[in-house]
Amino acid sequence: MSFALALPGTTTRIPLSFSAFTAARSRRRRRDLFSSSSTTTFAMSSNPITPSPPQLQHQHQHQQESSSSSSSSAAAAAAVDAATRYHNRTKHSLTGGYARGPRGLDWANQPNPFLRFLSSPLLPLLHSPPEPHDDSPLYHSVFSSSLPPPQPFSHASISRLLYDSLSLSAWKSTGLSTWSLRVNPSSGNLHPTESHLLSPPLPLSQQQPSSPPPFSSSSFLAHYSPKDHSLELRASISPPDLPLHRSLLLAFSSILWREAWKYGERAFRYCNHDVGHALAATAVSAATLGWDVCLLDGLGHDDLHRLLGLDRSNPPSPDRLPDHPVRGRLPWVESQHPDCALLIFPFGETPPSVDYAELALALSRLPAMEWLGKPNSLSKDHVCWDVIYKTAEAVKKPPTYGEGFSVNPFHRSPLISPDLYKDMTVRQVVRKRRSAVDMDGVHVLEKDTFYQILLHCLPSGELGLGEKQGKQFTLPFRVLTWDAEVHAALFVHRVRDLPKGLYFLVRNEEHLDRLKSAMRSEFEWERPEGCPSGLPLYRLARGDCRELAKQLSCHQDIASDGCFSLGMVARFEPVLHEKGAWMYPRLFWETGVLGQVLYLEAHAVGISATGIGCYFDDDVHEVLGLQGLEFQSLYHFTIGSPVLDKRILSLPAYPGPGIDA
């Protein structure tokens, strides 16, 4: 099987014969594997000089520092090696098969999608009024103009924050099957992401005059339960133990088993996609309340572990992980893996001052508090996909207290015309967001609408003369603390007056020269006609690439039947070496944030979208001409007009049926 893209004005064709390059790619992988490890030899003089005591002391100190530095460097290199080995191991291949996973779905042990802390005091949250009483701002306004005045932190405002970001959006039913949907999307609708709120005391509201005392009299940590839109109290915290002022803290954790049940070893990727979607969903919802959101990325994995009381709630893990997948009654597989914490604070005011060392000290005291509630069991039997948990351990983030907490300035996203949107509010867009199952293969997207969608994918937004895209200034990308590392290779199928073909959106223009060097020399790198001046979009090659997009996305029609599809290409191995293996999940978070923007943009202009986690990794790289691990494709997406299945009945999110799945 082979495909080719015709280059304009020449007889050159980009060969895409997947069987032809398998052996070469295998040789490259072997070279990468051998080059990823290194050995260090130490030579000793055959006639050493005996130093005097001061010299000996100095040498001993120097040796200790050198040994510590070498040990730290070796550990960092081993962690990067573990991340890259996991990444290569979990690639799908058109010729080599799929990453390891279950041969079929064990429906009897499908994980419960709802984690509950049994016996915890509950605080029911308020449900926002239905249309036409929607007081949420217009969708396009939160991206292209100033945010509304900040709301005070209260029972009502926190209810809105979670209702428009992480709650249920609907129930679906057909035949004997009923399932829930959420505002934040998830791979396979499996929802590994759990959320936890650290809040100051919440003033009583008129709608909820009998708020339980623990929530109104002291600061508290609570788990958010989306099934009934409520907070489950985990611990009450005295004010001196909370060095956060005029702010909220929202933390995310992942239950890796929920994704691994269906997807096996590749599940760790998908869990981190979902974290990114949740980050963006929270940032957009917070913006409607006049709040800003930023990662507290100076905290380390162990700090988050203490914050969430996971020593108390997680089942005990084995002393040593198995060396191969194991099936059985393994409760520890249901443990929560701490991902990150977000600081939420009023937009436009001076950002809170965060002393990470002081905050970490306060968090170190939390495990000694009284913790409430016992987590429910999610499955009777489990499969431990050992490589997931080993990789999660290897890429844990160390604390970086010295970096300090800072917030990027807010930049507006470019707006071609508000008429391109459907005058929908943020709440209408986020709560009506769905993942399309099929595209109609007919709808043609207007060129200005296509450009507008891509303008909202830019991290830096509107810039001055000579400035480049790269800093994360716009909503929701500003939630992230690093410069943009993710780009997009687009397969354009049906955009009016835009030639079909392969295009590339450069989201960090500092990478442009490296991208051109790394990719095929035949590519044009031409700006398409009518492209806005501030949009770094390039046409690489003309041609009908519908069949190519379908084949690369695991033969899925949805990648070819939309208006366009894309692969998110991240600067990969250099990032891990420059910053650490802990950036591995964060690169997937960035793709999830970008994916959430694509979801919302599609719905705001009247069509739909779907994230695609199944694609042939290195076959995508071959199409682009990428070799090695400098750039890697981490997530795919498709946007178009959906085909609705009229057999499926849609039910309100609340009150839902009395079932869990």
Disulfide bonds with the S-S distance in Angstrom:
Cys554-Cys614 2.20
